[in-house]
Amino acid sequence: MTAREEELTARALLADQAQIDVFLKEKRWAELAALVRFVRRDVSVELAQTDPALYRQLREQITCFFLRGGDVLSLRKLAALARD
């Protein structure tokens, strides 16, 4: 998966976080690993200057992700499962 594909996947999952549970059931480990990498990198502060609305939206979605317990997802484990 390219970096752009990972970003698009992560943003789609953040926009519809109910899909995270579906991806877990379907064992779509690579996409979930992309999501975890994206939220851990956080949103670039530069985006706040170039597109404040998108920055605010992504920050809210990431905050919601963590409030829903997203921090329990292990990037190391997901990456290992994706390789199998």
C-alpha positions as CSV (number, residue, x, y, z in Angstrom):
1,M,0.0,0.0,0.0
2,T,1.4,3.4,-0.9
3,A,1.6,6.3,1.5
4,R,-1.3,8.0,-0.2
5,E,-3.5,4.8,-0.1
6,E,-2.7,4.5,3.6
7,E,-3.7,8.1,4.2
8,L,-7.0,7.7,2.3
9,T,-7.8,4.5,4.2
10,A,-7.0,6.0,7.5
11,R,-9.1,9.1,6.8
12,A,-12.0,7.0,5.6
13,L,-11.9,4.9,8.8
14,L,-11.7,8.1,10.9
15,A,-14.7,9.5,9.1
16,D,-16.7,6.3,9.8
17,Q,-15.3,4.8,12.9
18,A,-17.9,2.1,13.0
19,Q,-16.0,0.5,10.1
20,I,-13.1,-0.1,12.4
21,D,-15.0,-2.9,14.1
22,V,-15.9,-4.3,10.6
23,F,-12.2,-4.3,9.6
24,L,-11.3,-6.1,12.8
25,K,-13.9,-8.8,12.1
26,E,-12.7,-9.1,8.5
27,K,-9.1,-9.2,9.7
28,R,-8.0,-6.3,7.5
29,W,-4.8,-5.9,9.4
30,A,-2.9,-3.8,6.9
31,E,-5.6,-1.1,6.7
32,L,-5.9,-1.0,10.5
33,A,-2.1,-0.7,10.8
34,A,-2.3,2.2,8.4
35,L,-4.9,3.9,10.6
36,V,-2.8,3.5,13.7
37,R,0.3,4.9,11.9
38,F,-1.8,7.9,10.7
39,V,-3.2,8.8,14.1
40,R,0.1,8.3,15.9
41,R,1.8,10.7,13.4
42,D,-1.0,13.1,14.2
43,V,-2.1,15.9,11.9
44,S,0.5,18.2,10.5
45,V,0.4,21.6,12.2
46,E,1.0,23.1,8.8
47,L,-2.4,21.9,7.7
48,A,-3.9,24.3,10.3
49,Q,-2.6,27.2,8.2
50,T,-3.4,25.8,4.7
51,D,-6.8,24.2,5.5
52,P,-8.0,25.0,9.0
53,A,-11.3,23.2,8.5
54,L,-9.7,20.0,7.5
55,Y,-7.2,20.2,10.3
56,R,-10.0,20.8,12.8
57,Q,-12.0,17.9,11.4
58,L,-9.1,15.4,11.5
59,R,-8.1,16.5,15.0
60,E,-11.7,15.9,16.2
61,Q,-11.8,12.5,14.5
62,I,-8.5,11.5,16.0
63,T,-9.6,12.6,19.5
64,C,-12.8,10.5,19.0
65,F,-10.7,7.5,17.9
66,F,-8.7,7.7,21.1
67,L,-11.7,8.3,23.3
68,R,-13.3,5.1,21.8
69,G,-10.2,3.2,23.0
70,G,-8.2,3.2,19.8
71,D,-5.0,3.4,21.7
72,V,-5.3,-0.3,22.6
73,L,-4.5,-1.2,19.0
74,S,-0.9,-2.3,18.8
75,L,0.9,-1.2,15.6
76,R,3.5,-3.9,16.1
77,K,0.9,-6.6,16.4
78,L,-1.2,-5.3,13.4
79,A,1.9,-5.1,11.2
80,A,2.9,-8.7,12.2
81,L,-0.6,-9.9,11.4
82,A,-0.6,-8.1,8.1
83,R,2.6,-9.9,7.0
84,D,1.2,-13.3,7.8
